[in-house]
Amino acid sequence: MSDARGVVFDVVGLDHRVTRASQKKLAQLVKDHREVECSLKRDPENEYDENAVKVYVDDPNFRAKKVHIGYLRRGTAKVLASGMDAERLTVRHCYLIYIDVEHGWGRVRVSFFKTPGNKPKFKT
């Protein structure tokens, strides 16, 4: 899914990374502020997925330090990984825009810097 402000990706695995109380706090921050600052980081050493992309919350309203909250879905990570590794794909902005506390997943909106040849194909 995409719009003029970026591409929206699912974040999975929240139940494995942060407590329900923390998920509720994030959900409230999203509700109050609409967007919570995040960052993405490649995790090529991940034993389950060599293309893994970690999602961190960077918002000081949540915690003083970055917190790893989950991962982009496997299919999304596969599309982004090679571009991120080759530095052809650089995140400009990343915001947490939704949290489903009951099911332990969320969504981020990501925009990228425009660089020559950086046109990954996303299924929407």
C-alpha positions in Angstrom: 0.0 0.0 0.0 1.4 3.4 -0.8 0.4 7.1 -0.8 2.0 10.4 -1.5 3.8 10.3 1.9 5.4 6.9 1.5 4.8 3.1 1.4 3.0 1.3 4.2 4.5 -2.0 5.4 3.4 -4.5 8.0 5.5 -5.0 11.1 5.3 -8.5 12.6 6.6 -10.2 15.7 5.7 -7.5 18.3 4.6 -10.2 20.8 8.2 -11.6 20.7 9.9 -8.2 21.1 7.8 -6.0 23.4 5.3 -6.5 26.2 1.6 -6.0 25.8 1.9 -3.0 28.1 4.5 -1.5 25.7 2.3 -2.3 22.7 -0.6 -0.5 24.4 1.6 2.5 25.1 2.8 2.6 21.5 -0.8 2.3 20.3 -1.8 5.3 22.5 1.2 7.3 21.2 0.1 6.5 17.6 -3.4 7.6 18.5 -2.3 10.8 20.2 0.5 11.8 17.8 -0.7 10.0 14.7 2.9 9.0 13.8 5.7 7.6 16.0 9.3 7.9 14.7 10.9 4.6 13.7 14.0 3.3 11.9 14.8 0.3 9.8 17.9 -1.8 10.1 19.0 -4.8 8.0 19.7 -8.0 10.0 21.6 -10.3 7.5 22.8 -12.5 10.3 19.2 -13.4 11.3 19.0 -17.2 11.5 15.5 -17.4 10.1 15.7 -14.9 7.3 18.8 -13.6 5.7 16.8 -10.7 4.2 15.4 -9.6 7.6 14.8 -5.9 8.3 14.4 -4.9 11.9 12.0 -2.1 13.0 13.0 0.2 15.8 11.0 2.8 17.6 13.1 6.0 18.0 10.5 8.2 19.6 11.6 9.7 23.0 7.9 9.8 24.0 8.2 6.0 24.2 11.6 5.3 25.6 14.9 7.2 25.9 16.7 4.6 23.7 15.8 2.9 20.4 13.7 -0.2 20.9 13.6 -3.1 18.5 9.8 -3.8 18.2 9.6 -6.3 15.3 10.4 -7.1 11.7 9.1 -6.2 8.3 7.2 -9.1 6.7 9.5 -11.6 4.9 8.3 -10.8 1.4 8.8 -7.0 2.0 12.2 -7.6 3.5 13.2 -9.7 0.4 12.4 -6.8 -1.9 14.2 -4.2 0.3 17.3 -6.1 1.4 19.5 -5.9 -1.6 18.9 -2.2 -2.1 19.6 -1.5 1.5 22.8 -3.6 1.5 24.0 -1.9 -1.7 23.1 1.6 -0.3 20.8 2.2 -3.3 17.8 2.3 -1.0 18.0 4.8 1.9 15.2 5.4 4.3 14.2 9.1 4.5 11.4 8.9 7.0 9.8 6.0 8.9 6.8 6.3 11.2 4.8 3.8 13.1 1.2 4.5 12.1 -0.8 1.6 13.5 -0.6 -1.1 16.3 -2.9 -4.1 16.7 -2.3 -5.0 20.3 -4.6 -8.0 20.2 -2.7 -9.7 17.4 0.8 -8.3 17.9 1.5 -6.5 14.7 1.6 -3.0 13.3 2.3 -0.8 10.3 4.9 1.7 9.4 4.9 4.3 6.7 8.3 4.6 5.0 9.6 7.1 2.4 12.9 6.7 0.7 15.5 9.1 -0.8 15.4 9.1 -4.5 18.6 7.7 -6.0 19.2 6.6 -9.6 18.0 3.1 -10.2 16.2 2.7 -6.9 12.8 1.5 -7.9 11.8 -1.6 -5.9 8.6 -3.2 -7.0 6.1 -3.5 -4.1 2.9 -5.5 -4.4 0.0 -3.4 -3.2 
